[in-house]
Amino acid sequence: MAETEPKSVAPELLEWPKKDKRRLLHAVYRVGDLERTIKFYTEALGMKLLRQRDIPEEKYSNAFLGFGPEETNFVVELTYNYGVTSYDIGTGFGHFAIATPDVYKLVEDIRAKGGNVTREPGPVKGGNSIIAFVKDPDGYTFELIQRPSTPEPLCQVMLRVGDLERAISFYERALGLKLLRRIERPEYKYNIAILGYAEEDQTTILELTYNYGVTEYTKGNAYAQIAVGTDDVYKSAEVVDLVIKELGGKITRQPGPIPGLNTKITSFLDPDGWKTVLVDNVDFLKELQ
């Protein structure tokens, strides 16, 4: 274990992520037809279009959708690059998940809107939870989970990793996420770790999946990143840098304001190559206004 734990270079600094005010803000990914995806998410999945903007000088548009306001809820940020109609999702990205009181009814609604149901609703193997799987027009998978009313219906992002223990350690230490539970399925040859900033039924969680013997996945060019709020981008970046030196990964953008927007961010890759952007909480709220 010694080689996977950051050295005691600055123990007080490594405590910062646990004290910081953090929240998963949004997931960013690319789509081939923005209006088509907005229509499907609002009419079939029940999301709300929160904001939309077009940046013609940079040849892209994006839209933010979710089940509640960005100030309090996790949302998806869809990006459309002019003229690009399809993307490769790769083998590493797993799915998003939506919690709903009635999976059967939601599947009926999705099917009526032309959605692709890839797993009919029913109990999960070896358990009682009612789930289903559907695909959106770009091929992104959404798991539907039957759950009583929740403050965060857009409840999960699943990514596949090549070393589960390393990934858990990275996200606990670099981002301050809490390991909420583990699921071990040796009969199906996979293990799962659920991490979040609050209990699973109260927040959006990160689900990391390890498939036995698979150490690498293709990333494709469709899914981009998760954004996480922080009260101090600079201090958070110092922590990430320390953890990366021990566990692997890469800082892809040094902390500082985005030119023209002034929102302070930093970004990095985890040891499996998944990207996270840390965003200043105060600047993020100003950007929404």
MIMARBA-88390 format. One record per residue (C-alpha): residue in one letter; x, y, z. Coordinates in steps of 0.5 Angstrom, whole numbers, plus 500, padded with zeros to 3 digits. Example, Ala and Ser with C-alpha at 12.3 -4.5 7.8 and 13.67 -1.06 7.14 Angstrom:
<nuzas>
A525491516S527498514
</nuzas>
This chain:
<nuzas>
M500500500A506505501E507506494T500508493E499513499P502520498K508522502S507527508V509533504A504537507P499533511E495539512L494541505L492534503E486535508W483541504P479537499K475534506K474541508D472544502K465546499R465541493R459539489L459535482L457541477H456538470A458533465V461535459Y460531452R459532445V453531440G452531433D445534433L444539439E437540437R435533436T438531443I435537447K428535444F430527446Y432530453T426534454E421530451A423523453L427524459G424529462M429534463K429542463L433546458L436551463R441555458Q443555451R449559447D452559441I459561440P460562432E467565432E469559435K464554431Y461551437S454551441N452548447A446547452F445545459L440541461G438537468F432536473G433543477P437549477E445549476E446553482T444546486N443541481F448536477V446538469V449535463E453540458L452538451T457541446Y455541438N462543434Y459546427G459540422V461534426T455529426S458523430Y463521435D466515438I464514445G470509446T470503451G471506457F465511458G459507461H453511462F449516466A443514471I436517472A433516478T425515477P419513482D417509476V422506471Y416502467K412508466L419512464V421507459E414507456D415514455I422514452R419508447A413512445K418518443G423513439G428512444N432505444V431501450T437496450R435493457E427492459P425494466G426489471P430487477V437487477K441481477G442478484G438484487N431487488S432494485I428495478I432498473A432499465F437502460V436506454K440510449D440517447P440519439D448519440G449513443Y450515450T447510455F442512461E441507466L434508469I433507477Q427506480R427510487P423514491S423522490T430525490P433532490E438529484P434525479L441526475C444521480Q450518477V456518472M459511471L466510468R471504467V478504470G484499470D485499477L480500482E484501488R488506485A482510482I479510489S485512492F486518487Y478520488E478520495R485524496A485529490L477530490G475529497L470524494K467519500L467512498L460510500R460503498R463497494I459492490E463485488R460481483P466475482E460471478Y460477473K467478473Y467486475N467490482I464497483A466503487I461508489L463515491G460521492Y460528497A453526500E449519501E447516494D440518494Q441525496T446527490T450525484I455519485L461517481E461510479L467506478T467500474Y473495474N472489469Y477483471G483483467V482489463T487495465E486500459Y480502455T479507449K476514451G474516444N472523443A465524445Y465524453A469530455Q469531463I466532469A466539473V467540480G466546484T471548489D472554494D480555492V482553485Y489554487K490550493S485544490A490544484E496544489V493537492V491534485D499535483L501532490V497526489I498525481K506525483E504519487L498515483G499518476G495523472K497529469I495537470T492539463R491546465Q494550471P490554476G487561473P482565470I479563463P481569458G474573457L470570462N475570468T472564472K478561475I479553473T484548473S484541470F487534470L487527468D486521473P491515472D486512467G486519463W479521465K478529465T476533471V475541471L475544478V471551478D471556483N464556486V463564487D466565479F461559477L455563480K457569477E457566470L450563471Q448570473
</nuzas>
